[in-house]
Amino acid sequence: MMDYPTLKKLFQDRDKNVRLFCLKCATRDNVDHLEEFVLEGLRDGRPEVVIAALKASGNIIDPEVSAMIVSYLESPNAILKSEALNALMGQKDKTAKKAVCDFLKREEDPALVATGIKVIGSFKNEEFIPLLRAFMNYADERVRANAVEALGEIKNPEVVEILKVLVSDRNNRVRANAIKALWERGIRFGLNTLPEELRSPNSRKRASVAYILGEIEEERSLDLLVGLLNDISPTVRNRAVISIGKIGSSRVMTHLIDAYSREDETAIRDVIVSTALSINPDLAMARLTEKFTREENSRMRANLIKSLGNTAAPQAVLLLSKALKDSDSRVRANAVEAIGQLNDPQLSEMLFPLLHDSHNRVRSNAATALWKLGGMGSVLTLKQMLRSSHKQMRASAAWALGEIGALQFSDSLQYLTNDSDPDVRRCALKALAKLSKIT
C-alpha cells in the first residue's frame, strides 16, 4: 500500500508510466488528498493520463475537479468525451447536470449521445422527463433504449404511463427496457406478450425476451428459457443461459447439461458450465462428472474438460484428476491445462507423471503448467523434447517455452529456427517473438 507522501513525490515525475502507476495506486488505496492527483492528472494533457484521472475521479466531490471534467466534454477526442461523461455519472452538482444537457444538444455521435442519456438517467431527477421524452424520437436505437432505461430510474406517476405506451414500441430493446422498468415498480404490464414474441422470426426479439425473463427473475420464466436453449440463434441461446443463471434454480440443471451436449459454440458451452456451477456447484459437478463418465465421444469429453478449465473452479479437481488418466490425449492435455488454470501449487504433484506422457501436447502442457506453478521439474523435460527426433515433440517444446517466457532458453529457440521441419521453425519463431515482448 502506497502512502500519500510517497505517491506525491513520485507524481512529480512527468514520465507517463510513473503517473499512470501513481493514479492507479492512489485510486486503489484511496489515499488522502486523492483530488490533488486527479486534478494534476486532468491537467496533464496526455490522453492516457487524463483518462486514468477521469476514471479515478468517480467518488470525488470537488468543484474544481468537476469543472475540469466538464471541460473535457468539448474535447475533439471521442474517448476523452466518453470517459468524461462516465465520470459525471450520478453527480449531484448542478453545473455538471447542465453541462451534460448542453452536451446532448450539440453532440452528433450516436454512441456518445447514448452515453450522455445514460448519465442523465443516473441523476434520477424528474426535471429531465421532457428531455428524455424528446430523445424517444431519436433515430439510433441505443439512444432510445437508454432513454427508456433512464426514465425507469425516475419515480414519477407520469413515467408509468409513458412506459406503458413504450411496451408496444417497434424496437425490441425499447420494449424490453419498458417492461423491465414497469416490473421493477411492481406493474406486470406487457409480460403477457412475451410468449407470443418468442414465436417471432426475428432473433433480436427473441433475445430481448430472454433478457427480460432473466431480469424479472420469476420461477415461472424458467420453462420459457429452457425452450430457448434449443433456439437456432446463438445469441438467443447465450442470453437464455445467462438469464437462467440470474434466476438460479437448480431444477434446470439437467436441461443445462443436456444443452451443453447439443451446443456447437465454444463460448456458449463455457457459459453453460460456469452458469451451472454458479447455480449449485455440488450438483453441477455431480452432473458433469456423470456426463463425462458416460460420454463415449472423446471430443466431447475434451470439450467438457476445456470448459471446466476456463471456469477455474476448484470444485473440478476430482473430475480433472480423473481426466488425467483418460485414454484420449486431447482429454489429458486439456485436463493438464485446466489444473494449471487453478493456479494452486499444491496440485503440482498431480502433473509430474504427465511429463512422461507419450503425447507431445500433454507433455508440453504439463511442463508449462508446472513452470507457472513454481515447479522446476519441467526444465529437464523441455530439454529432452528439444533434442527429440520427433518433430512434434520439438514443436511442442518451442510452444511451451514461448508460453512460460523462459529467457534462458532463447539460444535453444534460436537454434530451432534452423530446424529441418517448417512447423518447428514456425513454433520457434513465434516463441521468440513472445520472449522479445517480455524483454
Secondary structure, 3 states (H helix, E strand, C coil): CCCHHHHHHHHCCCCHHHHHHHHHHHHHHCCCCHHHHHHHHHHCCCHHHHHHHHHHCCCCCCHHHHHHHHHHHHCCCHHHHHHHHHHCCCCCCHHHHHHHHHHHHHCCCHHHHHHHHHHHHHHCCHHHHHHHHHHHHCCCHHHHHHHHHHHHCCCCHHHHHHHHHHCCCCCHHHHHHHHHHHHHCCCCCCHHHHHHHCCCCCHHHHHHHHHHHHHHCCHHHHHHHHHHCCCCCHHHHHHHHHHHHHHCCHHHHHHHHHHHHHCCCHHHHHHHHHHHHHHCHHHHHHHHHHHHHHCCCHHHHHHHHHHHHHHCCHHHHHHHHHHCCCCCHHHHHHHHHHHHHCCCHHHHHHHHHHHHCCCHHHHHHHHHHHHHCCCCCHHHHHHHHHCCCCHHHHHHHHHHHHHHCCHHHHHHHHHHCCCCCHHHHHHHHHHHHHHHHHC
